[in-house]
Amino acid sequence: MSDELGVVVIGRNEGERLVRCLQSLSERAHRVVYVDSGSVDNSVASARRLGADTVELDTSRPFTAARGRNAGWRRLLQSAPDLEWVQFVDGDCEVRDGWLETARDYLRAHDDVGIVCGRRRERYPEASPYNRLADLEWDTPIGEAEAAGGDAMVKADALRRTDGYRESMIAGEDPEFCLRVRQLGYRVMRLDVEMTWHDSDMMHLSQWWKRTSRAGHAYMEAAFLHGGNDERYRVRQAASILAWGAALPAAALLPVAPSGGTSTGLLGAYGVLWTRVYRNSRRRGMSTEHARLYATATTVGKVAEAQGALQYIANRIRGRGSELIEYKGAESGSAED
């Protein structure tokens, strides 16, 4: 692999998943930086044993995925100033055969593309309905895209000119970074090529709920940051979250007598939403079983997303920053209307 390419892996307490991640890179990349966010397991020792240049983030500052990625690419460019491309990988992912070469060659051949990503798949989609939902979320359209996720290859020029990721964001830092890269005139492309296997390891409703709530937080923060631009970035999604996840439930809880029974009837709107998402999912090729699961998660998830969105608004009113909590698994969510 070319010396013009480096890889940044971020993680926290990933255990054997980090070992698999670094092993998937061992013969494919000459320059690998692992950035650790306060792990209390053997992650740091494992990374060093496997030959990764290891950065341990200062524990006096809150951890975010964005902070980890920035520390990683800056370390790479410090040691290799002429580096042209940086592949970002989450520590719970494995890089598939051929991806690094394919992505590098694509960026080399397309001067107007700043970020390229491929197919991310769940390693164990059958392990739980929550893993299955993550796998369905990864199945996104091929071609020019608005954003890429945590696994993507980025031109070093785009990192230098944007100064990387916004470190204060607890979630949604990848789309926000992609927006600023697109504003430079670059395009974001998703290729129909296997890129990474991801291991969500979501076995409980509470994990999914927290992940979805954080997505709502991310949508709202992005709307406040960039909603005034020409594309009204994330404004529609944020409005949908507040309408379906906050305003409608609040109206439905009004006493029946003063509302003439209208309040309870509002709950029927969720059936309309469920049906619309189900039909759209079937048209996109999902099986009946998967479409039902996705429609149910999207409908119920509106409340979880609203919880995160309202938390961001409350923090903003109080003059506080993002509620900085553990970042793992934060890049999810569906603000589908």
N, C-alpha and C positions, 0 to 999 in steps of 0.2 A: 504494500500500500504506500502511496505517495507520502513523502515527508511534508507536503503542503496541506495535509489533512490531520486534524486532531479531534479527539473525542472527549467530551465531558460527561461524566456519570455523577448523578447526585443521589443521595440516599440517607436514610436514618433507620437504624435497626432492621435492616433488610435480611440479615442472616444468610441462609443458603441462596436466596434469590439474588443477592449481590454477587455471590460467588459464581452463579450461573451467568449473570450478566457480564462480568469481567472475563470469564472463560470464553464467552462468545466473541470477545474482542481480541483475545490473546494473539491470534495469528493474522488479524485483519487490520490492526492499527498500531503504528509505531509510537504514537504519542497519546496516552490516556491519562486524564486527570480525574481522580475521584474526590468529590467534595462531600464531607460528612457533616451532618447537622446534629451534633450532640448524641451520637449513638452510645448506648450503654451495653451493647452486645460486642461481638468480636469483629464488627464491620471494618474498623480501621486496620486492625491486624491482618485481616483477610486481604484487603486491598493492597497493602504493602507486600504481603507474601506473593501476590499475583503480579507484582511489578508496576502497579499504578502509582503515579505521582499523587500523593495524598495531601489534601488540604482539610484541616479541621477548623470549622468556623468558630469564631469567638462566641462563647455561650452568654456573654453579657448583653448581646443584642438578640432580638426575636429572630427565629428562623423562618424563612420562606423559601419556596422553590426558586423564586427569582434571584434571591440573594445567593443561593448555591450555584446557580448557573452562571451568574456574573463572576463569582470568584473563580469558577472553573475556566471560562474563556479568557479571563484576564491573566490567569496563571499560564495558560497555553501561549498567549501572545507575548508574554514576558520572556518566555524561554525560546520562542520561535516567532520573531516579529514578522517574518514573511509568510506566515501561515495564511492560506487562502480560504479554507473551509473548516467549519466546526460542526461535528455531529453531536447533538445533545441526546442523552439517553437517561431515562429514569432507572434507578437501581433495582426496580422490580421487573425489569424487561430484559429480554435477550434479543440481540441483533441477529437477523436471519442471513444466511449465506447469500453473498452477492449484493446486498443492499448498499454497503459503503461505496463499492465501485460504481454501481448504477447511479447513485445520487451524485457522486463526485463528477462523473462524466456528463451528467445532465446539466449541472451547474456550469461546468466548463464550457459546454456547448451553447448555453443560453445566457447571454450577458444581462438580459432584462429580468431574470429570475433571481430573487434574493434568498428564497427559502423553498426547500423541497422536502416532501414527506411521502410516505408510502402507506401500505396497509398495516395497521396495528391490529392484532388479534388477541383475544383472551386465551391463555394457555389451558385453563380448565373451565370452560364455559358451562359445563354440565354440573359443576360442583355445587352451585346454588342459583336460585333465580336472580340474585343480585349480580353474580358474575355474568350470567347470561345477558342481563340488561347492559352491562358494560360492553360486552361483545357486540351487541346490537348498536350501541352508540358509536363504536369504532367504525362501523360499516358506512362510511360517508362517501359522497359522490367523487368521482375521479375527474381531474382536470384542474382548471384555475379555481382557487379557493380563497375564501376570505381569511382563513386562519389555518394554522397547523397546531398540533398538540405538543406535548412535552418531548416527544421523539421527533426530531427533524434535523436536517442539515442546513446550515446557514452560512452565507458568504461572510467572511470576516469583515469585509468592507461595511456590510449592513450593521454588524455589531459595533464597529468603531463609530459610525456616523450617528447611531441612535443611543450609544452608550449602554446598549443591552436592555435588560428587563427592568421593569419597575419594581423595586425591591419591597415596597410597602404593601403590595397586593398579596393577600393570602390565597387567592384563587383567581383564575382567569388571566394570569400574567402572560400566557402564551398568545391568545388572540390579541391582547392589547399591544404586545410587542410586534405582532404581525401587522397590525394597523399602522404603526409608526414606520415599519419597513415599507409598506405599500405607499405611504405618503412620500417616501423618497423616490418613488417611481418604479420600484421593483414589483414583481409579481410573486405570488405564492402558488406553488403547484403541488398537486397530489397525484402521484403515479400509481398505476395499477400493478404494483410490485410489492411482494412481501417484505416488510420492514422489520417489525419486532413482534415478539410474543410478550404479552403483559400478564402479570399474575396479581389480580385484584385482591384475592383472598377475602372477599366479602361474604361472610356467612350469616350475618345478623341484620335485622331490620334497622337497628340503631346505626350501623355503619353506613348503610345506604342513605338513611335519613340525613345524617351529618354531611355526607358527601353532596347530597342534593341541596341542602341548605346553603352550603358554601358556594354552590353554583349560583344560587340566587343572589348572594352577597356580591359575587363577581360581576353578574349582569348589571346590578344597580351601580356598583362603583364605576364600571366602564361607561355607563350612561352619563353619570355625573362628570366624568373626566372628558369624554369625547362626544357627548350627545349633540353638541352644537355644531359639529362639522357637517359637511355637505351630505354625507350619507346617513346622518342622524344615528350614529353608531350606538347600537344596543337599546335605543329608546323604545322601539316596538316591543322587544323582549321584556324590558323592565316594566312597561305598562301592562303587558299581558300577565306577568307574575303578580303584580299588585291587584289587578282586576279579579283574576281567578283565585288567587291564593289568600287575599285579604278582604277586598271589598265585598265580594260575593258571599263568603262565609259570614261576614259581619252582618250583612243585610238579612241573611237567612236566619240569624239568631234573634232578630227582632221579635217581640211578643206577637203571637198570632192575631189577637184581637185588634190592636191598633193598626196592623198591616192588612187586615181583612183576609188573612190567610195567604197573602202574596209571598211573604217571606219564605215559608216552607216550600212553596212552588218553585222558588229560585233554584233549589237544589237540583231540580230536573235539568238545569243547564249543564251540569256535570255529565249527565248522560249524553247530551249533545256533543260535548267536547270529546268524550270517550269514543263515541261512534265516528267522529271525524278523524281522530288520530288513528283509530283502527283501520278505517278505509284507506287512508293515506299510506299506512304501513303495508297493507296488502298490495296496493298498487306499486309499491317499491320492491315487492318481491318477497316480503316476509311470509312465513308460514302462518296458518291460522293461530296456532299456539303462541308463537312469538309475537304476533301482532296484538293478541289479547294482553299478553304480559306487558308489552311496551305501552299500550293505550292505558292500562291500569296504572302503571308507574308514572306516566306523564300526567294523568289526571290527579292522582294523589300527591304527586311531587310538587304540584303548584303550591300547596300549603307549606311544604318544606322549603321551597324556594322563597316564598314570601317571608318566612321566618328569617332567613339570611338577609333578604333585601331590607326588611324593616330594621334588622340589627345594624346594618350599615347606615341607614338614615338616622337612627337614634344616636349612633356614635358621632355622626357628622354634626348633628344638632348640638351635642354636648362638647363639640370641639375636639373630639378624640380621633385618632387614626383608625385604621382597620383593626378589628378585634383579632389580634395575632395569636392564633392557635395552631396546633400541629397541621402542617400543610398536606400531608400525605393523601393522595386520592382526590385532589381538589378540582380536577379538570373535567368535571362531568356536568351534566344537567341538560334539560331540554325545556326551553322556553317556548315550545310549540304552542301556537294558539289553538 
